[in-house]
Amino acid sequence: MTVRNEADSCPGVLRVHEAADGPLARIRVPGGALTPAQLQALAAAAQDLGDGNIELTSRGNVQLRQVSDAVALGGRLTAAGLLPSASHERVRNIVASPLSGRVGGWTDVRGLVPALDEGLRAAARLADLPGRVLFTLDDGRGDVSALHGDIGVHAVDENTYALVLAGGDSGVRVPAAEAVDLMLAAAHGFLDLRGEQWRLHEVPDGQARLTDHLLSTRTGLDTSGEPLELPARQDIPIGWLNQADDLVALGAGVRLGSLPARVAEFLAAVERPLFVTPWRSVVLTDMDEWTAEQVVRVLAPMGLIFDANSPWLQVSACAGLPGCAKSLTDVRADVASAVESGRVIPTGTAQSAMDGLDADEIVAAGRQHWSGCDRRCGRPRGAVTDVIATTDGYRITPSA
């Protein structure tokens, strides 16, 4: 059991985090959905008030570093519709299958995103949820249920969802029309049970206790579902994606999740809906083929990744120096050097567990996460090789 002795300090816009390189603001983007105007507003704010980049997070949110004027930022985001609630801003952590309704999946979860967001903001008590609680809406393909959120639904057919709690199938099945109400009830139930814990998986027997709580307070719940396996996955939608309506979506990787404001301006200028994914990439949707071809032609040379085999898609990293005072090195510069020099390889023979390596000695294969200290912040789930900075150099721990 995790014991929490400190208050939840998860940052937002109205309460920024004092990082080593300056104030950091995190902006919740339910379902990762951004309109062109909202993306343009973020790009302008990054240039005028931040360090010139939009950071993508592992929850499909965005953040700005080195914020010079948090009040001005709040005003801009409110005007853009990105800060609809002062009281609930940090609890709007909603991840949804980014291709839902366009490519694959049992059903379309897009309509559930605003309904859940509105339901959270309408309940005054739910402002007390910790800022780390994650809601997931999976259209059945298993991409976001694999993130092991706290409360979610996972489509099992065109009209039925499984209730997912603490990353596992609770056995409860619910019609699509009742999915959001049940998730909101689960959020209230978590507040009843959580004590000082921030996440449902930290509550002893949290999944079972919350399921029992819902069964005791809501009549007629169906608990007959066959258990679903929800393994950790890395489902980055990259490249040319043919939509069901004969239009095209483009998935683009973003190097280490840092999107330059200038590139964001070009994406906004396409004037199509955009989704930030929890794999620190973006999906630009609803284009004809000619428009999609021009996007690739212009933005690939600017650093967006449309090649699913790119080594940049194998790596992730914590903030490192100068962003984090706990880091022992500029880990992002080190991992960038490893990619650019060909030392990040998709498959093959890499170093076994080793200590005391200089950054330029590291050769690692497959998915890997580079960390500036043993905290390993931002590490993705699943099989990942850890490359961790120590006082004596880097340590490699291959995935099991």
N, C-alpha and C positions, 0 to 999 in steps of 0.2 A: 504494500500500500504506500502511495506517495503521500508524504506529510507536507502540507503547505503552511508555512509560518509567515509568509509575506503576502501582502495584498496583490491582487491581479493588476499588473502594470502594463497590460497589452496596450500599445499605442493606438491613437486614432488621429483625428484632425484637431479636435478640441482639446486633446491631451496628448501632446507630442512627446516622443522619446528623446531624451538628451543623449544622442550617440556621441562617440568620440570625435566625429567630424562635424558635429552640429545637430540641430533639431531634425528629427525624422517624423514625418506624418504618414499615417497609413489610411488609405481611403478604401472603404468597403464598396465592392462592385458586385451586387447580388447576381449570381449566375454568370459573372464575368462579362455581362452585356454592356457595351458602350455604343452610344450613337456617335456619328461623325462629329457633331457639335461638342459632345462631352469629351471625346478624344482630343479635339482641338483645344478645348479649355485646359485639359491636363497638360498638353504640350506647352501652351503659353505659360502656365503656372510653373512648370519645371524650368523654363528658360528665365522667367522674370523673378521667381521667388526661391528656386532650388538650384541644384548643381547641373541642370541641363539634361537630366535623364529621368525616365519613368521606370521605376523598378517593378517587376512583376513578381508576385509572391506565390507560394505553393498552395494558396487557397483561392487563386484567381482574383486576388485583390491587387492594388497598386500602392506604391509608396513613393514619396519624394524625400530626398535627403538635403541637408543643409538649408532648411527652410528659414528664410530671412524674416518673414512676417507671417506668423500663424493666423493672425486675425484677418489679414488680407486674403490669405489662402482660403479660410473658411467662407468668406464672402463670395469669392469666385466659385467655389464648389457648390455653395447653396444656389447661386444663380444658374449653374449648369445642371441642377437637379441631382447632384452627387452627394448632397448632405441634407436629406429630407427630414432628419430628426436629430436634435441635439442630445436627447436623452438616450436614444437607442443606437447611436451611430456605430458603436463598437460590437454590437451583437448581430449585425447583419451579415454574418459569414455564411453565405449560401453558395455552394458549388453545384453546378448542373452539367450534365453531359453536353459538351459544347457543340456537337454535331446534331443534337436532337432535333427532329422535325425536318431535317434536311438530308442526312445521310445515315441510314441504318437505324437500329434500335427498335424495340417493340412499340414504343409509343412516343408522343411528343411531350416533353416535360416543360417546355418553354412557358406555358401558361401557369404552371405551379410556382414559378419563381416570384413574379410580382404578388401573387396571392399569399405566399408564405411571408414575403417581406412586409406586406401590409398588415398581416396578422401579427407579426412580431411587434411592429411599431404601434399597433392599436392596443396592446396589452401593457399597461404601465408596469406591472410586476416583472415582465420579461426584460426590462432594462437592467435588472439585477443579474442576468446571465453573465458568467465570465466571458471576457473577450476572446477566449480561446475555443469556445464551443463552436463546433462546425456542423452545419446542416448539409446533407447531400441529397440530390435528386438525380437518380440514375435511370435512364430510359431502357435498361435491360442489358446493355452491352457490357456492363461491369467496369466501366472506366473510373467513375467517381466513387462508387461503393468501395472500391479497392483502396481508397484513401483513408479508410477507417475513421470516418467522422463519428460524431456523437449521436446524432439523430438523423435518420434518412429514410427514403423510400426507394425501392428497386423494382422496376416493372418485371413481372413474371409472365404477363401476356398483355394483350391490347387494352384490357380494362381493369387489371388487378395489380396492386403493388404489395411487395413484402415490406414490413417495417424493419428497418435496420437500426440496431442500437449498439453503440460502442464498437462499430465495425463488423458486427455479426448479425445474422438473421435471427430475429426474435421468434419466428414461427407465426407471427400475426400477419394476416392478409386483409387488405382493405380495398374497397372499390376506389377507382380514381377520384370520384367526386368527394370522397371523405379523407383523402390522403393528407391534405394540408391541415385540416382540423385535428387529425390524429397526431401529426407532428407537433402542433402547438400544444396539445394536451401533454405530450411527452416532455416538452420543454418545461411546462409547469411542474410536471412530476419530478424532473431532474432537480429543480429548485427545492422541492420538498425533501429530497433525499441526499443532496450533495454535501451537506456539512460545509467544510472548508475546501473541498476539492474543486478543481477547475474543469476537469474532463470526466465524462461518464465512466471511462475505463479505469479511472483512479478510485471510484467508489467501490468498496468491497461488494462483489456479486452484483455490480451495477446493472448489467443487462437484465438479469433475472428479476431483480427487485423492481426495476422500472416497469418491466413487462407485467409483473404481478400488480403493481400499482395501477396501471392502465386497466387491467382486467377487473379490478375491484371498483373502479370509478366509471367505467363505460360498459354498458351492456351490449351483448350481441357481437362482440369481437370474434372473428374467425381465427382460430389458432391451429388450423389443420394443415398448414403448409409444410411441404417437404423441405428440410433444411437446404439452404443455398450455400455453396462454397464461394467465398469472395476473396480470392487470393490477391496479393499485391501485384500490381501490373504497372507498366510504363507505357501508357497509350498516348503518345504524342502524335496528333494528327498533323502530318507534314506533307506539303506539296499539293498537287492538283487533286481536288476532291469533287467528283460529279454528284450534284444534288439530285434528289428525286424529281424536282421540277424542271430538269434539264438546264438549270443554271450551274454555276461553278463556285465552289469555295476554295480558298487557298489557305493551307496551314503553313505558318512560318515560325521557325525557331528563332529565339532571341538570345544572343550570346550572353551566357551567365545571367539571363533574365533582366538585363539592363538595356532599355529601349531609348535610344537618343531622341530628344524632343523633335529634332529635325525629321527623323524617320517617321515619328508619330504624326507629324504634320502631313507628310505625303500619304500615309494611310488614311487620315481623315479626309484628305482631298478626293479620295476615290468615292466618297459619299455612299458607302455601303455599311450595313451593320457589322460590328467587330466584336469578337469575344476573346477575352483574356482567359487562358486555360490554366489549370493548376500545375501544368508542367512548364510554366514560364515561357509559353509560346502564345501566339495569337492566331485566330481564324478570322479571315475576312470573307464575307459571304455574299451570295445573291448577285454574282457578276455574270455577264455574258462572256463568251470565250475570248473575244478581242480584248475586253477590259482586263481580264485575268492575265492574258499574255503581256500586256503593257505593265501591269503591276510587277510581275516577275522580272521583266527586262529592266525596269527602273530601280527596284528595291533590292534585288539580289546583289548588285554591286555596292549598295549602301550597307550591306551586312546582314540583312535578313536571310534566313536559312530555309531554302525550299527543297533541299536534298536530304531525304530520310537517312542516308548513310553518313552524314557529316559527323566527324568526331566531336563537334561542339554539342551534339545531342547526347553524348555519353557522359558529359561532365556537369557537375553542379558544385557550388562552393558557398561557404558562409561569407559574411561581409568582409572579414579580415581587416588588416590595417589599411587605411587609417580610420575606417568606419567603426571598428570595435576595439576598445581599449584592452580587452582580454586576449585579443589575438596576438600571436607571437611573430607574425609576418604578414606581408602583403600577399595573401594566399591567392587572390584573384589574378594578380600579375603572374604568379608562378604557374597557375593552371593554364592561363592564356599562352604562356611560353611553351608549356608542354604540348598543347594542341598545335600551335603553329610550327613547332619543330618536329612533329610527327611522332611524339612519344605517347600519345593517347591512341591506342589501337583497338579496333572493334572486337577482334577475337585473336587468340593466339597465346604465345608464351609471354608472360610478364613476370616481374619479380615476385618471389614468394614473400612471406612476412619478413620485413627487414626494419631495422632502426638506424637512425643516424645518417640518413641520406640528405645530400644537398638537393635543392629543387631540380637542378639540371641533370641529376642522376636517375630521376624517377621515370620508369616506363610502366604504365598500367593498362590493362585490357578491360574492355567492357564498361559497364556503368560504374562510375566512381564519384566519390564526394570528397572534396578537399576542404579541410577544416583548419582554422588557425589555432585551435586548442582542443582539449579532450571533450569539450561540451558538444561538439559536432552539430552545431545549430544548422537547421535547414536540411538535414540529411533526409533523403527520400526513403520511403518504405521499400522493402524487398531486398533482393540480393544486390549489394553495392559494395565495391571495394573502398575502404576508408584510407585516405591519405591525410595524415594528421601531423600538424606541426608540433614539435616539442622543443625544449630548450637545447637539445642536442641534434636538431635536424628533423627531417620528416620520418614518420613511421608509417609503413604500409601494412594494412591488415586486409588480405583478400577476402572477398565474399565467401560465405560457407557454401 
